[in-house]
């Protein structure tokens, strides 16, 4: 009698964790992007780097040409020409803003249709109903 472990996980656990795991995934993407830029400032590039001697000085070049490496390695050029770093910075900032907006939408409470006693349907927030305010409720709650 009863469902197998796979059935219980698929039908009960996965739907419960889906939104939480998605939120954690988006939060981690934002944090990793910021971490990669900070590492780029210290010339630690994930895709690898090459040190090129230009005659005047040694310049570190990103082999993968990823945004965080381009931003971090162009830090010295900020004093010369600011337009060199503007392109990767705009792309990077727009990416982080996009992921932040995705995170905000995931954090919003879901709306659901509820039938009232007179039979009319209305839309309500999941957090508005005090009984559904918690992840787990007892069926036969003693007061």
HUGI-V704204 format. One record per residue. NEAR is the number of other C-alpha atoms within 10 Angstrom. D_CENTER is the distance of its C-alpha to the mean C-alpha in Angstrom with 1 decimal. Layout:
near=<NEAR	NEAR>
d_center=<D_CENTER	D_CENTER>
This chain:
near=<3	6	9	9	8	10	11	12	13	12	11	11	12	12	11	13	11	10	13	12	12	13	17	11	12	16	15	12	14	17	11	12	16	16	12	20	21	17	17	23	18	13	19	17	26	15	11	13	17	12	10	11	10	8	7	6	8	11	15	16	18	23	14	13	14	15	21	24	30	23	25	21	24	22	18	12	13	13	8	9	11	12	11	15	18	13	13	18	16	12	12	18	12	12	14	17	13	13	16	16	12	14	18	11	12	15	12	11	12	11	12	11	12	14	10	9	7	6	8	9	12	10	10	14	14	18	14	11	10	8	11	12	11	10	7	8	10	6	6	6	6	5	3>
d_center=<41.0	37.3	34.3	33.4	30.5	28.5	29.3	28.3	24.9	24.4	25.6	24.7	22.0	19.5	19.5	19.1	16.1	14.3	12.4	11.6	10.5	8.2	6.7	6.8	5.4	1.9	3.3	5.2	4.3	4.8	7.5	8.9	9.4	11.2	13.0	14.3	15.7	17.4	18.9	20.1	22.0	23.8	24.5	22.7	21.3	19.5	21.4	24.6	26.8	30.5	32.8	35.2	38.3	39.1	42.5	41.5	38.5	36.0	32.7	29.7	28.2	24.9	25.9	22.7	22.3	18.6	17.2	16.6	20.1	21.7	20.5	21.5	24.7	25.8	25.8	29.6	30.0	28.6	32.1	33.8	32.0	28.7	28.3	27.5	24.0	23.3	22.1	19.4	18.3	18.2	16.1	13.7	13.5	13.2	10.2	8.4	10.1	9.1	5.3	6.7	9.2	7.4	6.1	9.7	11.2	10.0	11.4	14.6	17.5	18.7	22.1	24.9	28.5	31.1	34.9	37.1	40.5	42.3	40.3	38.2	34.5	32.1	28.3	26.9	23.7	23.0	23.0	26.3	28.2	29.0	29.7	26.2	24.6	24.2	22.7	26.2	29.6	33.0	35.1	38.3	37.4	40.4	40.9>
